[in-house]
Amino acid sequence: MCNLDGCGDHAKMPPLVVPETDRRAFLAGLATLPLAAVLSDRALAQAAAAKVETVTMTTMGNRKVTGAIAKPKQWPAPSVVLVHEWWGLNDQIKAVAAELADMGYVAICVDLFGKTTTDPAVAKEMISALDTEAAKDIMASWIYWARDLEESTDKVATLGWCFGGGWSLRASVIAPVNATIIYYGNVDLPASELQSLVGPVLGHFAEKDQSINKAMVDKFEAAMKEANKADDLTVYWYDADHAFANPTGARYDAADAKLAWSRTTDFLSTNLL
């Protein structure tokens, strides 16, 4: 199950099948594959993640932190700050960053845990151990760092899934961004905080999600309206369950994941390019 901060156990599902010839071509750098196919295969995700560079910086709160960055071929370019799921900054998230870089964005992966796991019990421990004030400092600092980066324009978006979806919104409240994208994340924030939002917000939510549910999203929409931000919010519902966009999880829905990603990339293009 899922709570407001993270996803619960993911039962194993039959993996997406990538033909061996396509796999070899991708690993040799001779072909491209759909993002879902890359994310579903450990070796392919690892190969895509290898294109991403480790980067360190000192936060405004004087914390030395590490993240990852993928740069486009042409720059300056707008930035997308990615926030991981409760599994930590793994190859999946880095592979998404590589995909965004291929699309012309500077993609910056935040690391709020400093480690990764595939064990839900450990993931819960990592969330419980998270210092919220430190996380706010880290998120805001990466956003400002992205704006000041030589390769970046002054336009920045945040993008996160589950635990990271909630932090995508929280980060945009703390530091102004041009666009915010939430995949089934905790949106339980009051209007008094949402008033700080500058750019538009896109939310992807699942009708079968028992935690990030309609009651929470309805409350979020009401709070956005109270904050005079109703026109800045776009919400999409999918006939799916929590984590439907993760091709390694039991709740993966290929059609909805593809549609959500298309809407995400259109939203980024509209607000950043």
N, C-alpha and C positions, 0 to 999 in steps of 0.2 A: 504493500500500500504506500501512499504518499502522504506526507504532511505538508505544511506550508513552506518548508524549506528544502525538501528533497524528495526523491523518488524512492519507492520501496523496491523489493526484490523483483528482478526481471527474470521470469522463467525463460528457458532456452527455447528459441523458435528455430525452424529450419532456416538455414542461412540463405541469403540471396545467392543464386548460382551465377558465377562469372565464368564464361568459357575460358579454358586454359590458354587458348591462343590469345585472347584479349588480355588475360592476366599478364602473360609474358610480354606482350607488346607494351602494356602500361609500365611494367617494372623496368623495361628497357628504355623508357622514355619515348617510345615510338607511337603512342596512341593515347587518346583521352577516353575517359569513361564517365558515365553519369555519376554524380556525387554519391547517390545512395549505394551504388555498387562499390565505390571506393570505401565508404564508411563501414560497409558490412563485412569487409574482408580485412583481417588483421594485417596481412602483409602489404596490401595495397594502401591501407590507411597509414601504415608506418612509412611507406615509400613517399606518400604525399606529404606527410609530416616532416620528412627529412628536408623538404624545401624551405622549412621555416627556421629562422635563426633565433637563438636565445639572446635576450637583451636584459640588461639590468638598469635600474635607476633608483634614485633616492627620493622618497615621497616628501610631500610638504610637511609631514610629521616626522621627518628624519628617519624613516624606515628604509633599509636597503631591500629591494624586492626584485624578483626575476619574473620575466614574462617571455613571450615569443612574438616574433614579427615576421610577416610575409610581405614583400614589396612588389608592386607591379612593375612591368617593363617600362612604362612611361610615367613620369612624375614631373611636377607635383600632382598628387591625387588625394581625394578625400579619404578619411580614415573610418574604419569600423572597429570598435572595441568589443571583443568577444568575451563572454563570461561563461565558464564551463558549468556542467551539471555537477551533481554532488559526488561524482566519481573523480573530480579533479581535472587538471589540465592534461588530458590524455591525447593520444594520436588522433582520435576522432575530431576533437576541436581544432587541433593544428591542421588537419586535413581540410576542414571547412575554411580555415584562414588561407590556405594555399589556393583553394577554389576562388575565394574572393579576390585574392591578389591577381589571379588570372583574368578576373573580370574588371580589373583596373582600380582596385582599392588597396590602400595600405591597411593590412589586417593585423591588429594587435591583440594578442591573447593574454588576458589577465590570469594570474595564478593566485587564488586566495587561500589555498591550502598548503602549497609547497610540496605536495606529494599526490599520488594517484592510487586508486584501488579499484578492484572489481568486486569487492566484498561489501554488501549492503551494511553489515554491522560496523565495518570500519568507516564507511561513508557517513553513517550516523554519528560516529565519534568525531569525525572531522568537522561536521557541522556544529556539533555541540561545543567543540573547542574553539570555534571561530570567535574572534574578538570583533564585535560589530563596529566599534569605533575605529579600529585598525582597518577593517574592510572598507569603511567609508573613505578613510584617508587614502587607501590604495586605489580605489576606484576613481576618485576625483583626480588623483595625481596622474593616473594613466591618461585620463581624458585631456588634461591640460598638457601633458607631455606629447600627446598625439597632435595637438594643435601647433605646438612649437617645433615639431619634427621637420627637418629640412625637406624631406620627401613628401610632406603632407600639405594640403591646403588647410584653410581654417575651418573646414566642415568635418564634423564628427558624428557618428551614430553609435549607439550601443545595441548589442544583440546578445541574447542569452536564452538558455533552455532550462526549464525546471528551476532548480536552485539559482542558476544563472539568469533565468528570466525575471525572477524577483529582483535580483541585483541589477539587472539592466534598467529597470524602472527606478530603483533607489538611487542608482548612480546619476541618472538624468535629473533627479530632484536635487541632488547635491551639487552637480556641476552641469551647466547648460550644454545641451547638445542639439544638433539639428534634426535628429530622428531617434526614436526609441522603438526597439522591437522586442516583444515578449512572447516566448513560447511557453505556454502553460506554467507561468510563474506566479508567485505570491504578489497580488496587487492590492493587498489590504493596507492602503495608506489613506490618511485623512485628507480632506480638501485643503487644509492649511498647508500641507507639504506639497501637494500636487500643484498649487499655485506657482511654484518655482519652475515648473516645466516651461521650456521655451519652444521646442520643436514638437511636431506631431508624434503620436504614439500608435503603433500597430500591435494588436494582440491576437494571438492564435490560441484558441481554447477548445477543449474536447468535451463533448456532451456527456460522455460516460465517466469523466473524471470525478472521483468522489471527494477530492480535497480542494483542488482549484476548480470549484464548481460554479454553477450559475448564480447561486446566492452571493458568492464572493465577487464575481464579475459584475453582477447587477449593482452591488454596493460600490464597486469601483467606478462604474459609469455614472452613478448618482454623485459620487464625490467629484468626479471630473466636471460634471455639470455645475455643481456648487462652486467649483473653482473657476468657472467660466472657461473651461477647456473642452467642453463637449464636442465642439467642431474640430478639435485636434485629435480626436480618438476614433480609430477604426478597429472594430472587433469582428473577427471571423470565428464561427463555430464549425466544428467538424464532427461527423458521426463516427467518433473514434474515442480512444481512451488516452489517459495521460501518457506522455512520452511517445506519441504516435509517430513522431518524426525521427526516432532513433532506430535505424535498421538493424541494430544488434539486440533489440529488446522484443519481448513477446507481444507487446502492444503496437508494434510497428504497423502502419497502414500506408502502403506504397502510394496509392492514389492521393490521399490527403497530404502526405508528406511532400509529394511533388507539387501539388497545388499551393501549399503553404510556402514552399521555397520560391515558387514563381511570384507569389504576392510579395514575399520578402524582398526579392531582388528588384522588382518593379518599384517598391516603396523606397528602397535605397537610391535607385536611379533618379526617381522623381525629386527626392529631397537633398541629395548630395551632389549630383552631377550637373 
